[in-house]
Amino acid sequence: MPLETLKTAAEQLKPRLVAIRRELHMHPELSMEEFETTRRIRGWLEEAGLSVQTFGLETGLAADIEGGAPGPTVALRADIDALPIAEETGLPFASRVPGKMHACGHDFHTAAMIGAALLLHRNRDRLKGRVRMIFQPGEEIAAGARAMIRAGVLEGVDAILGMHNKPDLPVGTVGIRAGALMASVDRFLIRVTGKGGHGAIPDAAVDPIVAASSIVGALQTVVSRNVSPLDSAVVSVCRFHAGTTWNVIPDRAELEGTVRAFDAEVRRRLPEQIGRVAESVAAGYGASAELIWMEGQTFVNNDPEMAALMARAAEELGLTVIEARPTTAGEDFSMYQEHVPGCFIWMGTSGTEEWHHPRFTLNEDALPLSAALFAHAAELALEALK
């Protein structure tokens, strides 16, 4: 589609996309519970003439747009889940579900990708291949991408493109980066075992609280003394639980936290380093420590060719392209990239608050821009991959 025609068509879609986004915003659903959200998306797509596939999943769906000529398959992905946050925006279309809110903008992602689907469907005879629209549940708990991949949503797909709104970038600005953009996400639990006793007679006990407290401090050296200053990682203890009352030294204390990295080798070494620190510090107090490692998802790693293609698409549409700044937040889009090349970008939305804030908002002027960008990028990708 000629670029001016595409931009005009996207702008004409804006009232529809705003209405879709606001309907989703008023009815948020948590991860893997997006039953009504899935039903609504299905209705909007089928109303436009698209054929929907569920891949046997209860939440989430996909729709293929078949081009007029055979060719590769490019996927466009949006996430659809909300968060357990009580909304405080005061907007007329604020969440109507107590304690739940689209505080990460997945309603925006969904509406924008529906817009891209509508634009591509209208122009399907010109497409040289297939575009698969993926509306994924459960991103916030890193369960949705894994479920959709297992169900077969990537079968036949040659490349995948996606985005996240970025409140701190102005509307019309796109952040794109080849290589690592968002960090890997892993979880750990450290069980520290001592010997319980009376709080007034600590010499007859082995206090796991004291040992665990020292482990928290020692873990701060894992990154500063084990990871090269040229690399980066995060080790954060976010939960400390011990004891049941004020005058009893417990037998056990538990630490739980998160680990983030942008490099596969750094990520691989971190469990051993954390376990070694925990065990040696605990032993110094006469206690023992057990590390339980829960592997999560790898880091978002953008394919250089797909990143260049996204930059070209944005520039041809008159958007401002900047080098995306990485974040240690995670994204299960990375799981798709373990199977096919892909690119995940920042879409500027001129928001008022950062992600996951109860007053999170965004500028809906970014909706038609996003729809046009991904429609155009899909066309360019089909041409590049044939």
Contacts in CASP RR format, 6 or more apart in sequence:
PFRMAT RR
TARGET T0000
AUTHOR 0000-0000-0000
METHOD contacts of the structure
MODEL  1
MPLETLKTAAEQLKPRLVAIRRELHMHPELSMEEFETTRRIRGWLEEAGL
SVQTFGLETGLAADIEGGAPGPTVALRADIDALPIAEETGLPFASRVPGK
MHACGHDFHTAAMIGAALLLHRNRDRLKGRVRMIFQPGEEIAAGARAMIR
AGVLEGVDAILGMHNKPDLPVGTVGIRAGALMASVDRFLIRVTGKGGHGA
IPDAAVDPIVAASSIVGALQTVVSRNVSPLDSAVVSVCRFHAGTTWNVIP
DRAELEGTVRAFDAEVRRRLPEQIGRVAESVAAGYGASAELIWMEGQTFV
NNDPEMAALMARAAEELGLTVIEARPTTAGEDFSMYQEHVPGCFIWMGTS
GTEEWHHPRFTLNEDALPLSAALFAHAAELALEALK
1 9 0 8 1.000
1 119 0 8 1.000
1 123 0 8 1.000
1 126 0 8 1.000
1 375 0 8 1.000
1 376 0 8 1.000
1 379 0 8 1.000
3 316 0 8 1.000
3 317 0 8 1.000
3 376 0 8 1.000
6 119 0 8 1.000
6 317 0 8 1.000
6 372 0 8 1.000
6 375 0 8 1.000
6 376 0 8 1.000
7 317 0 8 1.000
7 368 0 8 1.000
7 372 0 8 1.000
9 119 0 8 1.000
9 122 0 8 1.000
9 372 0 8 1.000
10 115 0 8 1.000
10 119 0 8 1.000
10 368 0 8 1.000
10 369 0 8 1.000
10 371 0 8 1.000
10 372 0 8 1.000
10 375 0 8 1.000
11 368 0 8 1.000
13 115 0 8 1.000
13 118 0 8 1.000
13 119 0 8 1.000
13 368 0 8 1.000
13 371 0 8 1.000
14 364 0 8 1.000
14 365 0 8 1.000
14 367 0 8 1.000
14 368 0 8 1.000
16 115 0 8 1.000
16 118 0 8 1.000
17 111 0 8 1.000
17 112 0 8 1.000
17 114 0 8 1.000
17 115 0 8 1.000
17 364 0 8 1.000
17 367 0 8 1.000
17 368 0 8 1.000
17 371 0 8 1.000
18 111 0 8 1.000
18 364 0 8 1.000
18 367 0 8 1.000
20 44 0 8 1.000
20 110 0 8 1.000
20 111 0 8 1.000
20 114 0 8 1.000
21 107 0 8 1.000
21 108 0 8 1.000
21 110 0 8 1.000
21 111 0 8 1.000
21 364 0 8 1.000
21 367 0 8 1.000
22 93 0 8 1.000
22 107 0 8 1.000
23 40 0 8 1.000
24 37 0 8 1.000
24 40 0 8 1.000
24 80 0 8 1.000
24 102 0 8 1.000
24 107 0 8 1.000
24 110 0 8 1.000
24 111 0 8 1.000
25 91 0 8 1.000
25 93 0 8 1.000
25 94 0 8 1.000
25 95 0 8 1.000
25 102 0 8 1.000
25 107 0 8 1.000
26 93 0 8 1.000
26 94 0 8 1.000
26 95 0 8 1.000
26 96 0 8 1.000
27 36 0 8 1.000
27 37 0 8 1.000
27 40 0 8 1.000
27 95 0 8 1.000
27 96 0 8 1.000
27 97 0 8 1.000
28 82 0 8 1.000
28 83 0 8 1.000
28 95 0 8 1.000
28 97 0 8 1.000
28 100 0 8 1.000
28 101 0 8 1.000
28 102 0 8 1.000
28 107 0 8 1.000
29 35 0 8 1.000
29 36 0 8 1.000
29 37 0 8 1.000
29 81 0 8 1.000
29 82 0 8 1.000
29 97 0 8 1.000
29 100 0 8 1.000
30 81 0 8 1.000
30 82 0 8 1.000
30 83 0 8 1.000
30 84 0 8 1.000
30 100 0 8 1.000
30 140 0 8 1.000
31 81 0 8 1.000
31 137 0 8 1.000
31 138 0 8 1.000
31 139 0 8 1.000
31 140 0 8 1.000
31 141 0 8 1.000
31 143 0 8 1.000
31 144 0 8 1.000
32 59 0 8 1.000
32 81 0 8 1.000
32 137 0 8 1.000
32 138 0 8 1.000
32 141 0 8 1.000
32 143 0 8 1.000
32 144 0 8 1.000
32 147 0 8 1.000
33 59 0 8 1.000
33 81 0 8 1.000
34 59 0 8 1.000
34 60 0 8 1.000
34 80 0 8 1.000
34 81 0 8 1.000
34 137 0 8 1.000
34 138 0 8 1.000
35 58 0 8 1.000
35 59 0 8 1.000
37 59 0 8 1.000
37 80 0 8 1.000
37 81 0 8 1.000
37 110 0 8 1.000
38 54 0 8 1.000
38 58 0 8 1.000
38 59 0 8 1.000
38 60 0 8 1.000
38 61 0 8 1.000
38 80 0 8 1.000
38 135 0 8 1.000
38 137 0 8 1.000
41 60 0 8 1.000
41 61 0 8 1.000
41 80 0 8 1.000
41 110 0 8 1.000
41 114 0 8 1.000
41 135 0 8 1.000
42 52 0 8 1.000
42 61 0 8 1.000
44 114 0 8 1.000
45 52 0 8 1.000
45 61 0 8 1.000
45 63 0 8 1.000
45 114 0 8 1.000
45 117 0 8 1.000
45 133 0 8 1.000
46 52 0 8 1.000
48 117 0 8 1.000
48 118 0 8 1.000
48 121 0 8 1.000
49 121 0 8 1.000
50 63 0 8 1.000
50 64 0 8 1.000
50 65 0 8 1.000
50 117 0 8 1.000
50 121 0 8 1.000
50 133 0 8 1.000
51 63 0 8 1.000
51 64 0 8 1.000
52 61 0 8 1.000
52 62 0 8 1.000
52 63 0 8 1.000
53 61 0 8 1.000
53 62 0 8 1.000
53 63 0 8 1.000
53 64 0 8 1.000
54 60 0 8 1.000
54 61 0 8 1.000
54 62 0 8 1.000
55 61 0 8 1.000
55 62 0 8 1.000
55 148 0 8 1.000
55 151 0 8 1.000
55 152 0 8 1.000
55 153 0 8 1.000
56 151 0 8 1.000
57 137 0 8 1.000
57 147 0 8 1.000
57 148 0 8 1.000
57 151 0 8 1.000
59 80 0 8 1.000
59 137 0 8 1.000
59 138 0 8 1.000
60 80 0 8 1.000
60 135 0 8 1.000
60 136 0 8 1.000
60 137 0 8 1.000
60 148 0 8 1.000
61 135 0 8 1.000
62 132 0 8 1.000
62 133 0 8 1.000
62 134 0 8 1.000
62 135 0 8 1.000
62 148 0 8 1.000
62 153 0 8 1.000
63 117 0 8 1.000
63 132 0 8 1.000
63 133 0 8 1.000
64 73 0 8 1.000
64 130 0 8 1.000
64 131 0 8 1.000
64 132 0 8 1.000
64 133 0 8 1.000
65 117 0 8 1.000
65 120 0 8 1.000
65 121 0 8 1.000
65 124 0 8 1.000
65 127 0 8 1.000
65 130 0 8 1.000
65 131 0 8 1.000
65 132 0 8 1.000
65 133 0 8 1.000
66 124 0 8 1.000
66 127 0 8 1.000
66 129 0 8 1.000
66 130 0 8 1.000
67 124 0 8 1.000
67 125 0 8 1.000
67 126 0 8 1.000
67 127 0 8 1.000
67 128 0 8 1.000
67 129 0 8 1.000
67 130 0 8 1.000
67 131 0 8 1.000
68 124 0 8 1.000
68 125 0 8 1.000
68 126 0 8 1.000
68 127 0 8 1.000
68 128 0 8 1.000
68 129 0 8 1.000
69 127 0 8 1.000
69 128 0 8 1.000
69 129 0 8 1.000
70 128 0 8 1.000
70 129 0 8 1.000
71 128 0 8 1.000
71 129 0 8 1.000
71 130 0 8 1.000
71 382 0 8 1.000
71 385 0 8 1.000
71 386 0 8 1.000
72 129 0 8 1.000
72 130 0 8 1.000
72 158 0 8 1.000
72 159 0 8 1.000
72 381 0 8 1.000
72 382 0 8 1.000
72 385 0 8 1.000
72 386 0 8 1.000
73 129 0 8 1.000
73 130 0 8 1.000
73 131 0 8 1.000
73 132 0 8 1.000
73 156 0 8 1.000
73 157 0 8 1.000
73 158 0 8 1.000
74 130 0 8 1.000
74 131 0 8 1.000
74 132 0 8 1.000
74 157 0 8 1.000
74 158 0 8 1.000
74 159 0 8 1.000
74 160 0 8 1.000
74 161 0 8 1.000
74 378 0 8 1.000
74 381 0 8 1.000
74 382 0 8 1.000
74 385 0 8 1.000
75 131 0 8 1.000
75 132 0 8 1.000
75 133 0 8 1.000
75 134 0 8 1.000
75 153 0 8 1.000
75 154 0 8 1.000
75 157 0 8 1.000
75 159 0 8 1.000
75 160 0 8 1.000
75 161 0 8 1.000
75 336 0 8 1.000
75 340 0 8 1.000
76 113 0 8 1.000
76 116 0 8 1.000
76 117 0 8 1.000
76 131 0 8 1.000
76 132 0 8 1.000
76 133 0 8 1.000
76 134 0 8 1.000
76 160 0 8 1.000
76 161 0 8 1.000
76 162 0 8 1.000
76 374 0 8 1.000
76 378 0 8 1.000
77 113 0 8 1.000
77 134 0 8 1.000
77 135 0 8 1.000
77 136 0 8 1.000
77 160 0 8 1.000
77 161 0 8 1.000
77 162 0 8 1.000
77 333 0 8 1.000
77 336 0 8 1.000
78 106 0 8 1.000
78 109 0 8 1.000
78 110 0 8 1.000
78 112 0 8 1.000
78 113 0 8 1.000
78 114 0 8 1.000
78 133 0 8 1.000
78 134 0 8 1.000
78 135 0 8 1.000
78 136 0 8 1.000
78 162 0 8 1.000
79 106 0 8 1.000
79 109 0 8 1.000
79 110 0 8 1.000
79 135 0 8 1.000
79 136 0 8 1.000
79 137 0 8 1.000
79 138 0 8 1.000
79 139 0 8 1.000
79 140 0 8 1.000
80 106 0 8 1.000
80 109 0 8 1.000
80 110 0 8 1.000
80 135 0 8 1.000
80 136 0 8 1.000
80 137 0 8 1.000
80 138 0 8 1.000
81 106 0 8 1.000
81 137 0 8 1.000
81 138 0 8 1.000
81 139 0 8 1.000
81 140 0 8 1.000
82 95 0 8 1.000
82 100 0 8 1.000
82 101 0 8 1.000
82 102 0 8 1.000
82 103 0 8 1.000
82 104 0 8 1.000
82 106 0 8 1.000
82 107 0 8 1.000
82 140 0 8 1.000
83 100 0 8 1.000
83 101 0 8 1.000
83 102 0 8 1.000
83 103 0 8 1.000
83 104 0 8 1.000
83 140 0 8 1.000
83 356 0 8 1.000
84 99 0 8 1.000
84 100 0 8 1.000
85 99 0 8 1.000
85 100 0 8 1.000
85 101 0 8 1.000
85 103 0 8 1.000
85 356 0 8 1.000
85 357 0 8 1.000
85 358 0 8 1.000
86 98 0 8 1.000
86 99 0 8 1.000
86 100 0 8 1.000
86 101 0 8 1.000
86 358 0 8 1.000
87 94 0 8 1.000
87 95 0 8 1.000
87 99 0 8 1.000
87 101 0 8 1.000
87 103 0 8 1.000
87 358 0 8 1.000
87 359 0 8 1.000
88 358 0 8 1.000
88 359 0 8 1.000
89 358 0 8 1.000
89 359 0 8 1.000
89 360 0 8 1.000
89 361 0 8 1.000
91 361 0 8 1.000
95 101 0 8 1.000
95 102 0 8 1.000
101 358 0 8 1.000
101 360 0 8 1.000
102 108 0 8 1.000
103 355 0 8 1.000
103 356 0 8 1.000
103 357 0 8 1.000
103 358 0 8 1.000
103 360 0 8 1.000
104 140 0 8 1.000
104 355 0 8 1.000
104 356 0 8 1.000
104 360 0 8 1.000
105 165 0 8 1.000
105 355 0 8 1.000
105 360 0 8 1.000
105 362 0 8 1.000
106 139 0 8 1.000
108 165 0 8 1.000
108 349 0 8 1.000
108 362 0 8 1.000
108 364 0 8 1.000
108 366 0 8 1.000
108 367 0 8 1.000
108 370 0 8 1.000
109 163 0 8 1.000
109 164 0 8 1.000
109 165 0 8 1.000
110 135 0 8 1.000
111 367 0 8 1.000
112 163 0 8 1.000
112 347 0 8 1.000
112 366 0 8 1.000
112 367 0 8 1.000
112 370 0 8 1.000
112 371 0 8 1.000
112 374 0 8 1.000
113 133 0 8 1.000
113 135 0 8 1.000
113 370 0 8 1.000
113 371 0 8 1.000
113 374 0 8 1.000
114 133 0 8 1.000
114 371 0 8 1.000
115 367 0 8 1.000
115 371 0 8 1.000
115 375 0 8 1.000
116 133 0 8 1.000
116 370 0 8 1.000
116 371 0 8 1.000
116 372 0 8 1.000
116 373 0 8 1.000
116 374 0 8 1.000
116 375 0 8 1.000
116 378 0 8 1.000
117 131 0 8 1.000
117 133 0 8 1.000
118 371 0 8 1.000
119 371 0 8 1.000
119 372 0 8 1.000
119 375 0 8 1.000
120 127 0 8 1.000
120 131 0 8 1.000
120 375 0 8 1.000
120 378 0 8 1.000
120 379 0 8 1.000
123 375 0 8 1.000
123 379 0 8 1.000
126 379 0 8 1.000
127 378 0 8 1.000
127 379 0 8 1.000
127 382 0 8 1.000
128 382 0 8 1.000
128 383 0 8 1.000
128 386 0 8 1.000
129 382 0 8 1.000
129 386 0 8 1.000
131 378 0 8 1.000
131 382 0 8 1.000
132 153 0 8 1.000
132 157 0 8 1.000
134 148 0 8 1.000
134 153 0 8 1.000
134 160 0 8 1.000
136 144 0 8 1.000
136 145 0 8 1.000
136 148 0 8 1.000
137 143 0 8 1.000
137 144 0 8 1.000
137 147 0 8 1.000
138 144 0 8 1.000
138 147 0 8 1.000
138 332 0 8 1.000
139 145 0 8 1.000
139 331 0 8 1.000
139 332 0 8 1.000
139 333 0 8 1.000
142 185 0 8 1.000
142 296 0 8 1.000
142 297 0 8 1.000
142 332 0 8 1.000
143 332 0 8 1.000
144 332 0 8 1.000
145 297 0 8 1.000
145 332 0 8 1.000
145 333 0 8 1.000
145 334 0 8 1.000
145 335 0 8 1.000
145 336 0 8 1.000
146 332 0 8 1.000
146 335 0 8 1.000
148 154 0 8 1.000
149 335 0 8 1.000
149 336 0 8 1.000
149 339 0 8 1.000
154 160 0 8 1.000
154 336 0 8 1.000
154 339 0 8 1.000
154 340 0 8 1.000
157 340 0 8 1.000
158 340 0 8 1.000
158 341 0 8 1.000
158 385 0 8 1.000
159 303 0 8 1.000
159 306 0 8 1.000
159 340 0 8 1.000
159 341 0 8 1.000
159 342 0 8 1.000
159 381 0 8 1.000
159 385 0 8 1.000
160 333 0 8 1.000
160 336 0 8 1.000
160 337 0 8 1.000
160 340 0 8 1.000
160 341 0 8 1.000
160 342 0 8 1.000
161 306 0 8 1.000
161 310 0 8 1.000
161 342 0 8 1.000
161 343 0 8 1.000
161 344 0 8 1.000
161 345 0 8 1.000
161 374 0 8 1.000
161 377 0 8 1.000
161 378 0 8 1.000
161 381 0 8 1.000
162 333 0 8 1.000
162 342 0 8 1.000
162 343 0 8 1.000
162 344 0 8 1.000
162 345 0 8 1.000
162 374 0 8 1.000
163 344 0 8 1.000
163 345 0 8 1.000
163 346 0 8 1.000
163 347 0 8 1.000
163 370 0 8 1.000
163 374 0 8 1.000
164 331 0 8 1.000
164 344 0 8 1.000
164 345 0 8 1.000
164 346 0 8 1.000
164 347 0 8 1.000
165 346 0 8 1.000
165 347 0 8 1.000
165 348 0 8 1.000
165 349 0 8 1.000
165 362 0 8 1.000
165 366 0 8 1.000
166 175 0 8 1.000
166 346 0 8 1.000
166 347 0 8 1.000
166 348 0 8 1.000
166 349 0 8 1.000
167 348 0 8 1.000
167 349 0 8 1.000
167 350 0 8 1.000
167 351 0 8 1.000
167 352 0 8 1.000
167 353 0 8 1.000
167 354 0 8 1.000
167 355 0 8 1.000
167 360 0 8 1.000
167 362 0 8 1.000
168 351 0 8 1.000
168 354 0 8 1.000
169 175 0 8 1.000
169 322 0 8 1.000
169 346 0 8 1.000
169 347 0 8 1.000
169 348 0 8 1.000
169 349 0 8 1.000
169 350 0 8 1.000
170 348 0 8 1.000
170 350 0 8 1.000
171 348 0 8 1.000
171 349 0 8 1.000
171 350 0 8 1.000
171 363 0 8 1.000
171 365 0 8 1.000
171 366 0 8 1.000
171 369 0 8 1.000
172 319 0 8 1.000
172 320 0 8 1.000
172 348 0 8 1.000
172 366 0 8 1.000
172 369 0 8 1.000
173 319 0 8 1.000
173 320 0 8 1.000
173 321 0 8 1.000
173 322 0 8 1.000
173 348 0 8 1.000
174 310 0 8 1.000
174 311 0 8 1.000
174 314 0 8 1.000
174 319 0 8 1.000
174 320 0 8 1.000
174 321 0 8 1.000
174 322 0 8 1.000
174 345 0 8 1.000
174 346 0 8 1.000
174 347 0 8 1.000
174 348 0 8 1.000
174 373 0 8 1.000
175 321 0 8 1.000
175 322 0 8 1.000
175 323 0 8 1.000
175 324 0 8 1.000
175 345 0 8 1.000
175 346 0 8 1.000
175 347 0 8 1.000
175 348 0 8 1.000
176 302 0 8 1.000
176 307 0 8 1.000
176 310 0 8 1.000
176 311 0 8 1.000
176 314 0 8 1.000
176 321 0 8 1.000
176 322 0 8 1.000
176 323 0 8 1.000
176 324 0 8 1.000
176 343 0 8 1.000
176 345 0 8 1.000
176 346 0 8 1.000
177 302 0 8 1.000
177 307 0 8 1.000
177 323 0 8 1.000
177 324 0 8 1.000
177 325 0 8 1.000
177 326 0 8 1.000
178 302 0 8 1.000
178 303 0 8 1.000
178 304 0 8 1.000
178 307 0 8 1.000
178 308 0 8 1.000
179 301 0 8 1.000
179 302 0 8 1.000
179 303 0 8 1.000
179 304 0 8 1.000
179 307 0 8 1.000
180 262 0 8 1.000
180 263 0 8 1.000
180 299 0 8 1.000
180 300 0 8 1.000
180 301 0 8 1.000
180 302 0 8 1.000
180 326 0 8 1.000
181 299 0 8 1.000
181 300 0 8 1.000
181 301 0 8 1.000
181 302 0 8 1.000
181 324 0 8 1.000
181 326 0 8 1.000
181 327 0 8 1.000
181 344 0 8 1.000
182 299 0 8 1.000
182 300 0 8 1.000
182 326 0 8 1.000
182 327 0 8 1.000
182 328 0 8 1.000
182 329 0 8 1.000
182 330 0 8 1.000
182 331 0 8 1.000
182 333 0 8 1.000
182 334 0 8 1.000
182 344 0 8 1.000
183 234 0 8 1.000
183 260 0 8 1.000
183 261 0 8 1.000
183 262 0 8 1.000
183 299 0 8 1.000
183 326 0 8 1.000
183 327 0 8 1.000
183 328 0 8 1.000
183 329 0 8 1.000
183 330 0 8 1.000
184 259 0 8 1.000
184 260 0 8 1.000
184 261 0 8 1.000
184 262 0 8 1.000
184 267 0 8 1.000
184 296 0 8 1.000
184 297 0 8 1.000
184 298 0 8 1.000
184 299 0 8 1.000
184 330 0 8 1.000
184 334 0 8 1.000
185 258 0 8 1.000
185 259 0 8 1.000
185 260 0 8 1.000
185 296 0 8 1.000
185 297 0 8 1.000
185 330 0 8 1.000
186 258 0 8 1.000
186 259 0 8 1.000
186 260 0 8 1.000
186 267 0 8 1.000
186 270 0 8 1.000
186 271 0 8 1.000
186 293 0 8 1.000
186 294 0 8 1.000
186 295 0 8 1.000
186 296 0 8 1.000
187 256 0 8 1.000
187 257 0 8 1.000
187 258 0 8 1.000
187 259 0 8 1.000
187 293 0 8 1.000
187 294 0 8 1.000
187 296 0 8 1.000
188 256 0 8 1.000
188 257 0 8 1.000
188 258 0 8 1.000
188 259 0 8 1.000
188 271 0 8 1.000
188 274 0 8 1.000
188 291 0 8 1.000
188 292 0 8 1.000
188 293 0 8 1.000
188 294 0 8 1.000
189 254 0 8 1.000
189 255 0 8 1.000
189 256 0 8 1.000
189 257 0 8 1.000
189 291 0 8 1.000
189 292 0 8 1.000
189 294 0 8 1.000
190 212 0 8 1.000
190 215 0 8 1.000
190 254 0 8 1.000
190 255 0 8 1.000
190 256 0 8 1.000
190 274 0 8 1.000
190 275 0 8 1.000
190 278 0 8 1.000
190 289 0 8 1.000
190 290 0 8 1.000
190 291 0 8 1.000
190 292 0 8 1.000
191 252 0 8 1.000
191 253 0 8 1.000
191 254 0 8 1.000
191 289 0 8 1.000
191 290 0 8 1.000
191 292 0 8 1.000
192 208 0 8 1.000
192 211 0 8 1.000
192 212 0 8 1.000
192 215 0 8 1.000
192 252 0 8 1.000
192 253 0 8 1.000
192 254 0 8 1.000
192 255 0 8 1.000
192 278 0 8 1.000
192 282 0 8 1.000
192 287 0 8 1.000
192 288 0 8 1.000
192 289 0 8 1.000
193 208 0 8 1.000
193 251 0 8 1.000
193 252 0 8 1.000
193 287 0 8 1.000
193 288 0 8 1.000
193 289 0 8 1.000
193 290 0 8 1.000
194 205 0 8 1.000
194 206 0 8 1.000
194 207 0 8 1.000
194 208 0 8 1.000
194 211 0 8 1.000
194 251 0 8 1.000
194 252 0 8 1.000
194 286 0 8 1.000
194 287 0 8 1.000
194 288 0 8 1.000
195 205 0 8 1.000
195 206 0 8 1.000
195 251 0 8 1.000
196 205 0 8 1.000
196 206 0 8 1.000
196 207 0 8 1.000
196 208 0 8 1.000
196 248 0 8 1.000
196 249 0 8 1.000
196 250 0 8 1.000
196 251 0 8 1.000
197 204 0 8 1.000
197 205 0 8 1.000
197 248 0 8 1.000
197 249 0 8 1.000
198 204 0 8 1.000
198 205 0 8 1.000
198 247 0 8 1.000
198 248 0 8 1.000
198 249 0 8 1.000
199 205 0 8 1.000
199 247 0 8 1.000
199 248 0 8 1.000
199 249 0 8 1.000
200 247 0 8 1.000
202 249 0 8 1.000
205 249 0 8 1.000
206 285 0 8 1.000
206 286 0 8 1.000
206 287 0 8 1.000
207 249 0 8 1.000
207 285 0 8 1.000
207 287 0 8 1.000
208 242 0 8 1.000
208 249 0 8 1.000
208 250 0 8 1.000
208 251 0 8 1.000
208 252 0 8 1.000
208 253 0 8 1.000
208 287 0 8 1.000
209 242 0 8 1.000
209 243 0 8 1.000
209 249 0 8 1.000
209 250 0 8 1.000
209 253 0 8 1.000
210 285 0 8 1.000
211 253 0 8 1.000
211 281 0 8 1.000
211 282 0 8 1.000
211 284 0 8 1.000
211 285 0 8 1.000
211 286 0 8 1.000
211 287 0 8 1.000
211 289 0 8 1.000
212 240 0 8 1.000
212 242 0 8 1.000
212 253 0 8 1.000
212 254 0 8 1.000
212 255 0 8 1.000
212 282 0 8 1.000
214 281 0 8 1.000
214 285 0 8 1.000
215 255 0 8 1.000
215 277 0 8 1.000
215 278 0 8 1.000
215 281 0 8 1.000
215 282 0 8 1.000
215 289 0 8 1.000
216 237 0 8 1.000
216 240 0 8 1.000
216 255 0 8 1.000
218 277 0 8 1.000
218 278 0 8 1.000
218 281 0 8 1.000
219 235 0 8 1.000
219 237 0 8 1.000
219 274 0 8 1.000
219 277 0 8 1.000
219 278 0 8 1.000
220 235 0 8 1.000
221 277 0 8 1.000
222 233 0 8 1.000
222 235 0 8 1.000
222 270 0 8 1.000
222 273 0 8 1.000
222 274 0 8 1.000
222 277 0 8 1.000
223 232 0 8 1.000
223 233 0 8 1.000
223 234 0 8 1.000
223 235 0 8 1.000
226 269 0 8 1.000
226 273 0 8 1.000
227 233 0 8 1.000
227 266 0 8 1.000
231 261 0 8 1.000
231 262 0 8 1.000
231 263 0 8 1.000
231 266 0 8 1.000
232 261 0 8 1.000
232 262 0 8 1.000
232 328 0 8 1.000
233 259 0 8 1.000
233 260 0 8 1.000
233 261 0 8 1.000
233 262 0 8 1.000
233 266 0 8 1.000
233 267 0 8 1.000
233 270 0 8 1.000
234 258 0 8 1.000
234 259 0 8 1.000
234 260 0 8 1.000
234 261 0 8 1.000
234 328 0 8 1.000
235 257 0 8 1.000
235 258 0 8 1.000
235 259 0 8 1.000
235 270 0 8 1.000
235 274 0 8 1.000
236 257 0 8 1.000
236 258 0 8 1.000
236 259 0 8 1.000
237 255 0 8 1.000
237 256 0 8 1.000
237 257 0 8 1.000
238 256 0 8 1.000
238 257 0 8 1.000
238 258 0 8 1.000
239 254 0 8 1.000
239 255 0 8 1.000
239 256 0 8 1.000
239 257 0 8 1.000
240 253 0 8 1.000
240 254 0 8 1.000
240 255 0 8 1.000
241 253 0 8 1.000
241 254 0 8 1.000
241 256 0 8 1.000
242 250 0 8 1.000
242 252 0 8 1.000
242 253 0 8 1.000
242 254 0 8 1.000
243 250 0 8 1.000
243 253 0 8 1.000
244 250 0 8 1.000
259 267 0 8 1.000
259 270 0 8 1.000
259 274 0 8 1.000
260 328 0 8 1.000
260 330 0 8 1.000
261 267 0 8 1.000
261 270 0 8 1.000
261 299 0 8 1.000
262 299 0 8 1.000
262 326 0 8 1.000
263 299 0 8 1.000
264 298 0 8 1.000
264 299 0 8 1.000
267 298 0 8 1.000
267 299 0 8 1.000
271 291 0 8 1.000
271 293 0 8 1.000
274 291 0 8 1.000
275 289 0 8 1.000
275 291 0 8 1.000
278 289 0 8 1.000
278 291 0 8 1.000
279 288 0 8 1.000
279 289 0 8 1.000
279 291 0 8 1.000
281 289 0 8 1.000
282 288 0 8 1.000
282 289 0 8 1.000
283 289 0 8 1.000
297 330 0 8 1.000
297 331 0 8 1.000
297 332 0 8 1.000
297 334 0 8 1.000
297 335 0 8 1.000
298 334 0 8 1.000
298 335 0 8 1.000
298 337 0 8 1.000
298 338 0 8 1.000
299 330 0 8 1.000
299 334 0 8 1.000
300 330 0 8 1.000
300 331 0 8 1.000
300 333 0 8 1.000
300 334 0 8 1.000
300 337 0 8 1.000
300 344 0 8 1.000
301 334 0 8 1.000
301 337 0 8 1.000
302 337 0 8 1.000
302 342 0 8 1.000
302 343 0 8 1.000
302 344 0 8 1.000
303 337 0 8 1.000
303 341 0 8 1.000
303 342 0 8 1.000
303 343 0 8 1.000
305 341 0 8 1.000
305 384 0 8 1.000
306 341 0 8 1.000
306 342 0 8 1.000
306 343 0 8 1.000
306 381 0 8 1.000
307 343 0 8 1.000
309 343 0 8 1.000
309 377 0 8 1.000
309 380 0 8 1.000
309 381 0 8 1.000
309 384 0 8 1.000
310 343 0 8 1.000
310 345 0 8 1.000
310 373 0 8 1.000
310 377 0 8 1.000
311 321 0 8 1.000
312 380 0 8 1.000
313 373 0 8 1.000
313 376 0 8 1.000
313 377 0 8 1.000
313 380 0 8 1.000
314 320 0 8 1.000
314 321 0 8 1.000
314 373 0 8 1.000
315 321 0 8 1.000
316 376 0 8 1.000
317 369 0 8 1.000
317 372 0 8 1.000
317 373 0 8 1.000
317 376 0 8 1.000
319 369 0 8 1.000
319 373 0 8 1.000
324 345 0 8 1.000
324 346 0 8 1.000
329 355 0 8 1.000
331 344 0 8 1.000
333 344 0 8 1.000
336 342 0 8 1.000
337 344 0 8 1.000
347 366 0 8 1.000
347 369 0 8 1.000
347 370 0 8 1.000
347 373 0 8 1.000
348 366 0 8 1.000
349 362 0 8 1.000
349 363 0 8 1.000
349 366 0 8 1.000
350 362 0 8 1.000
350 363 0 8 1.000
350 365 0 8 1.000
350 366 0 8 1.000
351 360 0 8 1.000
351 361 0 8 1.000
351 362 0 8 1.000
351 363 0 8 1.000
352 359 0 8 1.000
352 360 0 8 1.000
352 361 0 8 1.000
353 359 0 8 1.000
353 360 0 8 1.000
353 361 0 8 1.000
354 360 0 8 1.000
END
